[in-house]
Amino acid sequence: MQHVEAGHTGAPATDHSHHDEKPQGLKRWLFATNHKDIGTMYLVFAGIMFFVGGTMALIIRAELFQPGLQLVDPGFFNSMTTMHALVMIFGAVMPAWVGLANWMIPLQVGAPDMALPRMNNYSFWILPFAFTLLLATLFVPGGGPAGGWTLYPPLSLQTGDALPMTILAIHLMGASSIMGAINVIVTIMNMRTKSMSLLHMPLFCWTWLITAYLLIAVMPVLAGAVTMLLTDHYFGTSFFNAAGGGDPVMFQHIFWFFGHPEVYILILPAFGIVSEIIPTFSRKPLFGYDAMVYATASIAFLSFIVWAHHMFTVGMPLSGQMFFMLSTMLIAVPTGVKVFNWTATMWKGSLTFEPPMLFALAFLFLFSIGGFSGLMLAIVPADFQYHDTYFVVAHFHYVLVPGAIFGIMAGVYYWLPKWTGHMYNMTLAKWHFWLSAIFVNVLFFPQHFLGLAGMPRRIPDYATQFADWNMWSSIGAFGFGLSQLIFPYLIWKCVRGGPKATARVWESSHGLEWMLPSPAPYHTWENPPDVQFPDEPGENVMGDQPGPDTAPTHTPDGR
Amino acid sequence: MIQRMTNCFGRWLLTAAGVMGALPAMAAKGLNMPVGVTELSGKIYGLHMLVLWVCVAIAVVVFGVMIYSIVAFRRSRGAVADTSITHSTRVEIIWTVIPVLILVAMAVPAARTLVEIEDTRNTELSIKVTGYQWKWHYEYLNQDVGFFSTLARDSDAARQLGSGIDPDTVPNYLLDVDHPLVIPEGTKVRLLLTAADVIHAWWVPEFGMKKDAIPGFVNELWIKVQEGKTGTYRGQCAELCGRDHGFMPIVVEVKTKEEFAAWLQAQQQEAAPEAQAATAARNADALTPAGA
């Protein structure tokens, strides 16, 4: 496929050892400009928020365990659903992606760091302040925001002191995301090693590049929408107040013009990670590399013209409903291409089932289920029944939990040995996988039935005919939540020690990051690697070079 | 061998058909969307089942290939990767075109039904529905009948935090009201939806329809309950509207045309002065600036 020229094989450990001096103590983290340190901080932050948001989810599921109100006030319940969404979306999933981008994009494109390291530091350190502000709303008069994460007025304007705090927190998160996105774009565009054309980039870089453009396009739209809420509440404007000539539905249009691309911001990097992992553990190149790139770009484009499918019941003109139904259905085509390509990558491969592959496979099946329910939701007449029920809750949790979050976990299990220099406990990781994969279905599958049978979402109590499936769902939730405790424990153990990982780690791993020693030195690719790529599009597939650096740490046969 | 395979396939088909046949029955047990009691709700159910079965069929094929790959091409069984398979323009065109055709096949009936849903001409009775935090108000236009519809008292007592009342002992827990909406069967009834404070959504699953009630705007939907489907139908507010969003149910009693006429007359006689006073009070409310 290609070969690496002698003498430029990236970074043998000896070359870099003298650069491995890092600032010590608190300063290393507070003033961090190193992409690996910042990536680590992003990932740790995302992990903490995952458990904060998860605790909120468990409060919700505990209350819904049986009919009747046993534990919390309905107002607090509403602020739990609102905060759970905000924390998981902006605090867990998005920072986890930025963390993975920070760690991996420079390694994958052969760059010494992110292009704008100081801004990288700001974009991370904004987040703890943003979330302190957001979580503090739970303790102010009137309680936390309780109008749903979508913040629809006029309801959201009834929020107490939490409203300006939430809006400022969203502004901060938006600023952080935009800075992160700029960094990714500039790094990929300007700092790729010379011989790597765009169509030779790893798919994770591709999907992140497209995600970054989505972020820059839509985060300002969200900022505009929430600022209008603020001025409606405090400065006497009437953007969304019908009595003053405004329109509450306009907020929904603006919000979802942000909101729909946002859901692809959450999922596209997972597509990239799965596209890295499935070829590795199938021991075959990705099927249809260029089709994957174009499919991702098509999905991103379509995501801008489907927003009103979140609001079919607001009373749009018939032509509007038709347009948004048809454009939404179109998304199934490029998404289908991706799923077919992943399947074709496994076809006639030589498959092994290490933890990253297990999570990627669960992603493949369960994300597809979320895709099917998404197709059903696109059918407007049927959506009049599905809208705002637990069917929708089941749908978006299927694409976000076994979709985005399994994607993140797959990525962590894939690259953890590269980061720490140690192999992790495979058995424990498999326990984590199987418990997660089983409980996530116990948790979310019954919610399809609840929604179809008529249970609205965002209610703290329900009619008795919904009791059985709610009980199952709650059992699944606690099972899933408790299983996640394995994850930080396993990572902690892996950071502290374990069998040494070689550079290549996995038998068939491919890409520049695997040419670096494990753990990746503090500074990498100070001299851009000189790698020869074939003419046709495709990822850098590492050849079978002899030497200790390219021997896999983990061979499935040697278990 | 082939004989055995066809037998096996036949059995599989029979089972599948059995499952399909059992689905309407499963709806009663709360697994599926109700078929409903209006022409439109039946069509919506049909669309739902069409798309569901298309998805199931696609899933059987795609998941089948995935599972086959996972089973057949595992290294532990000695599978060797064929690294020459990297792309094929032909299959990529096939698996782009086939989904497009399937989508068109689903879009056509969906668009047809949508056009019918949006046809609000020739309605015979108009009722204005106003969402409040947290109750509904119904007003029979030009009939001088109007009333609030609030969560039934026994449900309201049982739903308080730590009430100690077992919801199972309350009939129609959270799905009962003091004054249900009453409509006649076999009549095209138009609902004009609006709200007094925040956005609500009016939804009765058996009628197949859901629409937002938005302050300052009027939405419309129509219901024509099939002849012979008199009875009580229940639903809930479907748009988060604040603290007691979960506690503003909708109950609709469908009566025969004669019973409805008699009911309407009785309401008019009984509540005429009150209704007028209430209308006047609401008009006065509407003229008061917000927040005053």
Interface residues (C-beta under 8 A of the other chain):
Chain A: P67 G68 L69 Q70 V72 D73 P74 G75 N78 A146 G147 G148 Y152 P154 L155 Q158 N241 A242 A243 D247 P248 V249 S282 R283 K284 P285 L286 F287 G288 Y289 D290 A291 T313 V314 G315 L318 Q321 M322 M325 L326 M329 L330 A332 V333 G336 V337 V339 F340 T343 A344 M346 W347 K348 G349 S350 L351 T352 F353 L361 L364 F365 S368 I369 F372 S373 L375 M376 I379 V380 P381 A382 F384 Q385 H387 D388 T389 F449 L450 L452 A453 G454 P456 R457 R458 I459 P460 D461 Y462 A463 T464 Q465 F466 D468 W469 G538 P556 D557
Chain B: A27 G30 L31 N32 M33 P34 L40 K43 I44 L47 H48 V51 L52 C55 I58 A59 V62 F63 V65 M66 S69 I70 F73 R74 R75 S76 A79 V80 A81 D82 T83 I85 T86 H87 S88 V91 E92 W95 T96 P99 V100 L103 M106 A107 A110 A111 T113 L114 V115 I117 E118 A158 R159 Q160 L161 G162 S163 I165 D166 P167 D168 N172 Y173 L174 L175 D197 V198 I199 A201 W203 P205 G208 M209 K210 K211 D212 I214 P215 G216 F217 N219 E220 G235 Q236 C237 A238 E239 L240 C241 G242 R243 D244 H245 G246 F247 P289 A290
